């Protein structure tokens, strides 16, 4: 191994190795920028060097479970695809250990269907349930009954993204619910896991579902002498609702605090420590200075800009970035290229869409669409946008670059009817045919200009593609173009409910009327080439310059309130009740999100608070202790 495995040891790294030798389970609490993943990789490297040969002889592996596929790839890159390690997401790991137990899986699925039918029947028995809801429930009950009847034909169950019980397919939510339940019910399954994976590491443990954590704890308790469980996480970085957050310590465990911060400048580190002070109180230290050759973190900057809500928000952000570029003598603050390493963090995708220039697309497919549309739109996988992202926009780019080879290559990849062997043989004048293809591509290119100067709609572009036979279109898209779109023609998305299908129709009608040029801005957002990102979407990332937007009015997100966190608004009665009962509340959730956002900055941080009353907000902020008076800036002060 190389890379992070060879970095200097911290006290936490040494403590982890001691636990591994004693087979003592542990919980590492590592703040942002502490090199948590480095510690995990160093632990894997140590196990491979010291115990790898013996584990392999015994047919055993070390499991390393993390939250995303990106994190999986990152860890694999460091451990070199060594077969000793099983690196995967939680869902993949759970399915790996459960899939041989097909009989138990079948019994679980059958019970789930019976439970869902009983739940719906109980709802229908309530006289206050509306007639329309009862009709919908009866349709759903019939679907579950049909699925139950089809289970006898299912030879084996498999795991995919979306469930379809009738075809023996389990979805994401099934896996995370089913496997911990099977682990809790079947001692044999627990023993198999401990024998096959005597050491299990869980990365980003604060985001792990509680049921999975509890099932691992049960294995650890029963197989203590032969099993070692290591959690690597930070409760202050728990920003997903399904995550367990803080993991309770068990008897015999070791708590390892990794206090160093190797990412942040002095100013940013000072700020995130103050944010964290009212959370769990962990205070991070300068990790760079702690290294034998380290000179310490750069000074950096961390400012709070308090600006009026009643002014143009886009222009306000631009004005702040211009001021920062001048004040810091850093032109990258006004540079939107990836090389500038500037990231503007907003709480909602909608806020990014408005600022980046695809608001109509967002409102059409996200706001008007069903849940499957919302997810697909945010990920760029929704079927109505795929032709544009995969073929049509790259095609227009190739035309603008004069790259004819790329144009032909894209058309071949898309299996264009114009380039099939039969079509080319039939053409009596190949040169004329190729010229007509070129005309069709240029015509589409002129309609899909990224500047938006043609005014063409999405539907007009699709009509052009269809009429010229440029690329084959999905049957559903062909129905859109021909005007034959109905709820029935849009079935097959895993949501057969009429209300959901009607939502699809409404969303797609709005999408077809959107200006086509907005698709370019949408693609830029998906590819991360724009400076904007959501506050949830950058967890684990880092940037030289970060601008965090705090705007309760525009965000309108009931789960968070920056005004309450910063003392500008009073806590809600629900917040006070939850706090008394020891439950999560909007202030604690917002603190964690704010910590994650601010700790993304390596050098310079700018927090922009949009406020109804700038003067009153500044006065309130002075009492929180999060921001120093000399770090606050208003537009009046920027003008001096």
N, C-alpha and C positions, 0 to 999 in steps of 0.2 A: 504494500500500500504506500501511497505518497500523499501529497497535498496536506489536508488538515490533520491527518494522523501523525504527522511529524512536527506539529507545532509544539511550542514549549508547554509543559504541564502547569496547570493551576492547582491550588489546594483541592479543588473539587474533583479534578481528574484523578488525583492520588487517592482520594476518599472512595471514589467509584471502584478503583482497582482493588482496594482493600475489601470492599463489600463483595466483589466478585470472587475473591479467593475464599471468603468465608461462606459463600452462598447466602449472603444476607441481603434481603430485599431493601430497596431504598427509594427515596423520593428526592429528586434533584429539583430545586426551585431556582430557576435561572432567568433573570430579567432580560429585557430587550437588549440586543447587542452583546450579550455575555458570551456568545460562542457555545450555546447549548448543543447545537448539532455537531459542533467540533468535538465536544466532550463525548457525545454519543459515538461518533466515528472512532475516536481514540479508544473508547472502551471495546468496540468491535475489533479494532486492530490488535489490541492486547489479547483478547480472547483467542483470536486466530493464531497469534504467535505462540501463546502459552498452552492452549488447550485444544487447538483446532484438530490436530492429528487424532487425538483420543476421541473427540466427539464424532469425527467422521467414521472411525472404526466402529463406534457403537451405533452408527446410523442416525445420529442426532444432529440437529441444526439449531442455530440461534435465530430466534424470531425478532425482527425489528419492524414494528408497526407504526405507521405514520398516517397523517391526515389526508394528503393529496397525492396524486400521481406525480406531480412536479417534485414533491419532496422525496418520493420513492426514487425517481431518476437521479436526484441530487445525491442521495446516499449511495446508490449503486455506482455512481461515477467515482466515489472515493474508495469503496471496498472492492472494486474491480470484478464484480459479478462472481465472486467466490461462492461456490455451491454450499459452503458451510453456512451461509447466511440466507435466511428467508426474509426478504425485504418487500413489504407490500402495504397497501392501505388496509384499514380495519375491515372493510367489507370483504376484500379478497381473502384476508387471513381467516375470517370467520367461515367463509364458504369452504376454504381449503380443509378445515378441520371437520366440517359438518357433512360434506357431500357424500362420504361413504355410508352415512347413516340414512339411507333412503327410506327405510320403513318408518323411522321416527319422523322424518320430514313429512312423509305422507300423512301420518296421524296428526301432525301439527297443522298442516294445511287444512285438512278436513275440519279440525276443531275451529280454526279461524273462520272458515266459511259458515259453520253453524253459529258461531258467536255473532257474526255480522248480521245474519238473517234474524237471529233472536233480538238483536239490538234494534233493527229496523221495525220488526213486528211490535216491539214494546213501544216505540215512538208512535206508530200508527194507532195504538190503543188509546192514546191520549186524545180526548175529545177536542182539545184546543189546537191540535195540529191542523193546518190548512188543507183543504181538499187537494190543491195543486201539489202540495208536498207529499200527500198520501199516494197520489198517482205516480209521482217520481219514485217514491220508495218501493212501490209495488213492482215497477220496472226493474229496479235495482235488485230486489229480492229474486225476481225471475232469473236475472243474469247469474246470481250466485247459485241458485238451484240448478241451472244448466251447467255451470262450472262443476258443481258437485257431482252431477251425473257423468260428466266427461272424465273425472279423475280416474275411473277404472281403466281407461284406455291409455293413461300416461304410464310409460315404461319406467322413466326416471325423471327426476326434477333437475332443472338447471337454473343458473343465476344470470340475469340480465338486468338492464337498467330499470325497465318497467315490468310490473307483474302481469301475468296472464295465467291464472290458475288452471284454466281449462286446457292449456297447452303445456302445463307443467313448468311454467316460468315463474320464478320468484324475483321480486324487485329489491331495490336497495333497502327500503323500509322493512321488508320482510326479514332480510338477513340480520339486521341489527336488532330486531326483536326476537327472532326465532332462536338463533344460536346461543346467546346468553341464557335463554330459557332452557334449552337442551342441556347446556353445561350444568345448570343448577339442578336439573332433574336426574341426570345420568352420571353416577360416579365413574363408570367405565370411561366415558368420554373425557372426564377430567384427568384420569390417569393416563390416557393415551396422549393427551396434550402435554402433560408434564414429562412423559418419557421421550416424546419426539422432540419437544422444545424445552429443554431443561432451563434455558435462560430466555426470558422474554423482555424486550425493551419496548416501551410505548413512548413515542415522540409526541410533542404537542398534547400532553396528557390532559390539559385543562379543557380541550375541545372534545375529549372522548366521552361517549355516552355512558351514563351512570351504570346501566345494566351490564355493560361489558366490563367496566372497572370492577364491579362487585363479583362477577364471575371469575375474573383473574385473581381477585383476593381469596376467593373460596379455594381455588387450586393451590395458591400459596400457603394457605392455612393447613390444608390436608397433606401437601407434599413438601413441607418446609425444608427437610433435609436434602431433597433432590431438586429443588426448584428455586430459581432466583428471579425476582420480578423487579424491574427498574423503570420508574416513571420519570420522564424528562419534561418539565413544563413550567408554566408560570400562570398562577391564577389571575394576575392582573392583565393577562393577554387573552382572557376568555371573552370572546365577543360574539359567539354563536349561541343561540338559545338552547341547543341540544347538548352543549358541553357541560361536564360535571363541575368545572371550575376548580375549587380547592378539593384536594383528595385527602381524606382523613387518614392520619397515620395509624398503623397497626402495631401491636406489640412486637418488639424485636426489629422493627424497621429502623433505618438510619435516615435522618433528614440532612440533606446536603444543600447548603445555600451557595450558589455561585454569584458572588457579588460584583465581579468585574464587569465593566462595559468597555468593549473594544471598538465600538462604532462611533459614539457621539462626541461632538466637540464639548468643551468645558461648559459653554452656555446652555447647550441642549441637555447635557447630563444634569446640570443644576436644576433645570426646569422639570424634567421628568421625575427627578427625586422628590420635588415639591408636590407634583401631581400624585405621586404614589404615597406620600406621607399619610394621607387620610384613608388610604386603602389598606394594604397589609403592612405598610411601614418599612419594607425592605429598601435600604439605601445603597445604591450602586456606587462603586469607586472607579477611578480611572484605570482601566486595565492596561492601557498602553504604557502608562508610567510604571506599572508594576513589573513589566518585563525588564530583564537585565540590561537590554540595550534600548529600552523605550525612552523617548523624550517627553512623553505625555501627550494628551489630546490637544488638538489645535484650539485656539480660543473660541472661534465661531461666534454666532449671534442667535438670539432667541427673542423676538419682539412680538408684542400684541398690538394689532391695529384695531381701534374701535371706530367704526364708520356707520353712518346713518343707513337705516333700512330703506328710506324713501328715495334713495338715489339709484341710478342704473347700476346694478350689481356687476355686470360684465365690465363696465368702464371703471368701477371702483377697484376691481381686482387688477385691471390693466394699469391703473394709476399707481397702485401700491408696488407693482412689479417694476415700473419705471423708476419709482423713488428708491427702491432697493438696489437697482442696478447702478444708480448714481451714488447712493450712500456707501455701498460696499465696493464701488469701483469694479463691478462684476457684471459685464454685459450679458452673461448667460441667464440672468434673471428675466430678461425679456426675449429669450430665445426659446422657441417651442420645439426645436429639433431634439432627437434623442441624445445627441452628444452633450447638450446643455445640462442634462440630468436634473431637470426641474419637474416636480410633481405637485399638482394642485389637487387637494383631497376634498371631496364633497361627500355628504352623507348618503345621497340618493343618486341612482343612475339617471333619474329624470333631470337633476340639476346639471349633470355632465352633458346630457343630451341637449338641453337648452343652450348651454354655452358653446358646445361644439358644432351645433348646426344641424341636428337631426331630430328636432322636437316632434314633428308630425309623425315620423316613423315610430318614435317611442310611444306616443299616445295611441297610435293605431294598434300596434302589435302587443304592447305591454299593458297599457291601461285598459283597453277595450277587450283584450283577449283573455282566454281561460288560462289556468295555471301552466299548462303544458306550453302555451305560447310564450308566457313570460320567461320561463326558464330557457327555452330554445332561443328566444330573441337575445337574452343577455349573454348566451354562450355562442351565438352565431350558428346554431345548428338547425334552426327552424326551417322547414322545407320551403316556405315561400321566399326566403332570402338566400337560400343556398345557390341557386343558379347565378345570382348576381355576384356573390362572394367568390364562388369557385371558378366561374368562367367569364361572365359578361364584363365585370370590372377589369380583370386582368387582360381581357381581349381589347378593351378600349385603351388600356395602358400601352399594350404592345403596338397598337395602331399609332398612338401619339409619339411613340419612340421610333416609328418606322421599321419595327422589327417583324418582317414578314414571316420569318421562320417561326417565331414565337406564336404568331397568329395561327399559322397552320397547325402547329403543335397543340395549341389549346383546343382547336376545333376537333382534332383527332382524339384528344383525350376525352372530349365531351361526346364522342361518337356522332359527329355531325352527319346528318343524312346527305349533305352535299358532298361528302368525301368518302362515301362507301364505295367499295370496289364496283358494285353493280352500277351505281350512278355514274361513275367515271367512264365505265365501258360504254354505257348508253349514249354519252355525250358525243355528238359528231364533231364538235369544235371544242376541244379541251381548253384552248387558250381563252376562248370566249367564256367558258364556264368558270374558269379561275378568275377572270375579270369580273364576272357577275358576283362571285363570292366576295371579292375585294370591295365591290360597290356596297354589298349588303353590310359588311363589317363597318365600312366608313360611314354609312348611313346611320347605323346604330350608334357609332361613336359620336356623331354630331348631336344625337339626341341625349346622350348620357354625359354631357360635358360636366366635369366637377364644379365648374363655376356657376352652373345653374342658369346660364343665359339662354337656354332653349325653352325653358318652361315645360318640358315634357314630363308627363306623369309616369309612374311605374307601369300602369296598364298600357300606356302607349308604347313603351319600350318592349313590353312582352308581346304586344300585338305585332310589332315590327319583327321580333325574333320568330314568331309563329308564321307570319306571312312569307318570310324569306327562307324558312326551313333551316335556319342557321344552326340551331342545336335542338336536340329532342327535349321536349318539356314533359315533366311529370304529368300524369293524367289529371291530377287535381288542378295543376296550373293551367293545363289546356282548357279545362272547364271554366276557369276564371276568364281566360281570354275570349272564349266563345260566348260568355254570358250565361253558361249553364250551371253556375254555382248555386248549390242548395245545401241545406244541412246534411242531406243524404250523401251528396257527392264528397263531403268532407269527413266522412266517417273513417274509422280505421286508425285513429290517433290514440286509442286506449281510453277514449271518453265517448261512450255511446249515448250518454244522457242528452236529451233534446236541448235542454237549456245550455249545455256546454257547446253543442254544435251550433246553436244560434249565436253564441258569443263569437265563435270562429267566423261565421258569416259576417257579422258586424265588424270584426277586426280586419278581415281581409278586404272588405269593401272600402274601409278607411285607408288601408295600405295601398290599394290600387290607385287611389287618388293622390297619394303623396308625391311631392316633387322627386324625380329620380335622382337629382344631384345629391340629395341627403344620404343616399346609400354610400357615397364616398366617405362622408364624415363618420357614418356609422362604422364602416370598415376600419377607419383609422383608430377609432376608439377601441374596437375589439382587439386590434393588433398592438395596442399600447403605444402607438407612435405619437399620440396626443399627450399634452401635459396633464390632462384630467384623469382622475381615477376615483372610485368610491373609497370611502374610509375603510370599509370592510375588505375591499379587494386587494389591498397592498400589504396585508399581514405577512410578515416574513421578509418583505422587501426593504431596500434602503436606497436613499437618494442623497445627492450632495445638497440639494436645495429643496425644501418642502414648504408649501403654503397650505395651511389647514383652514378650511372655511367653516365657521360656526354660524349657523343661521336657522334658528328654530322656526321662524315664520315661513321661510321657503321650504325647509325640510319637512315640516308637518309630520314628524315621525313620533308616534305616541310612546315608543320604547325609550326615547332619548330626549334629554333637555339640557342643552348647554347653559341656558340661563339659570336653571336650578343648580347645576353643578357649580357655577361661578358666583352664586349668591345674589344674582340679579332678580330672580323670581323665587318666591317661597316654595318649599316642597309641597306637593299635593297631599291630600288626605290619604290617598292610597300609598304614596311613598312613606308617609309617617307610620301608617299601619303595618306595612311590610317590614319596615326597619324595626319596629317594636317586636315583630314576630320572627325576626332573624331571617327574613326572606329577601330575595333580590329586589331591587327597586331601580327606578329610572336614573337616580343620581349615581348609584354605584355602577350601573351599566354604562352610563355616559363617561364616568371617570375612566373605566377600563378602555373604552373606545378612544378617548382623548389621549390616554397614555400610549396606546398602540400607534396612533397617528403621529404624535410628536416625536416618538422614538424612532421613526423612520429616517429622521434627518441625520446625516453624517456631519455636516458643517453648519449650515444656516437654516433657521426655522422662522417662519412668519405665520402667526395665527391671526386670522381676520375675523373679528366678531361684528356681525351686522346687528345694530341695536336700535331700538325705538327712541331711546334717550341716551345720547353719547355721554353727557355729563354725569347723569345718575349712574350709568353703568360703570364708569370709571371710579366713582366714589365707592360703589359696592365692591368692585374688584379689589380695591386696596385692603379690604378686610379679610379676604380669603387667604392671602399669603402665597398664592400660586404664582402671581406675576409681581415683580418689583415695579415701583412707581416709574423708575427710569427706563423700564422696558416697554412702557405703554406709549403708543403714538396715535394721534388723531389727525384728521385732514388739516385742521388749523395749524398744527405743529409742523406738518409736512410742507406747508406753504411758507414757513419762516426761512 
